[in-house]
């Protein structure tokens, strides 16, 4: 059995800068990896089937772990069936990239297990079919992202802690994108501008998420008492950077919803993964 971590991410900001002819939106964002992990276990079986356990509420054909395995199967030179067990700690529908991370973890492990011999660049190009967030988890580094999120420039970020709240709601990304009031023409910016005044960089989805989902508004109001609260991705999670003056235990214990204390990562632990 192979057991590996699958990390989450935060979007430190998220700007929508335009809309393409194919309907996709252009964006700018920073992906920050964090030490909140799902755990995936891979056990070969004799049935030649891919069997996934731990996500009973997701139909297998729509499961990103299953879709990742199917995507990689044509490249396998030593294919085997697998039982894949997931221990889910990253909340779903939260803007933390759990599904994309699980897909990337599956691709990284099976690339070696099945002797596909794809390099990271090839694996990233393949993974975009599963979602715009998947390549950053394949590369396993913090990144300034553009395009639909697949154009990555890797960056160094200072080590930080964040308090992350998960409101008790599931946000529909499609609903947020369909809103006429969504800002789709944010001005292009640069990483150096973010470094100078990070508090000026927000998330274009935040006003919509707060107005459509009262639970998100409540969580942001709560964190705004202690710092600058931000929405990650299209939500529902919101977060604040930890400062020395904060009473972390108080903030976590009095949160209106589930709360996490997480650390930033310089790189994904999967960067060191190797089947020996």
RAVEN-V968201 format. One record per residue. SS is DSSP state (A for helix, B for strand, O for the rest). Layout:
SS + SS
//
This chain:
O + B + B + B + B + B + B + B + B + B + B + B + B + B + B + B + B + B + B + O + O + O + O + O + B + B + B + B + B + B + B + B + B + B + B + B + B + B + B + B + B + B + B + B + B + O + O + O + O + B + B + B + B + O + O + O + O + O + O + A + A + A + O + A + A + A + A + A + A + A + A + A + A + O + O + O + O + O + O + O + B + B + B + B + B + B + B + O + O + O + O + O + O + O + O + O + O + A + A + A + A + A + A + A + A + A + A + A + A + A + A + A + A + O + O + O + O + O + O + A + A + A + A + A + A + A + A + O + O + O + O + O + O + A + A + A + A + A + A + O + B + O + B + B + B + B + O + O + O + O + B + B + B + B + O + O + O + O + O + O + B + B + B + B + B + B + O + O + O + O + O + O + A + A + A + A + A + A + O + O + O + O + O + O + O + O + O + O + O + O + A + A + A + A + A + A + O + A + A + A + O + O + B + O + O + A + A + A + A + A + A + A + O + A + A + A + A + A + A + A + A + A + A + A + O + O + O + O + O + B + B + O + O + O + O + O + O + B + B + B + B + O + O + O + O + O + O + A + A + A + A + A + A + O + O + O + O + B + B + B + B + B + B + B + O + O + B + O + A + A + A + A + O + O + O + O
//
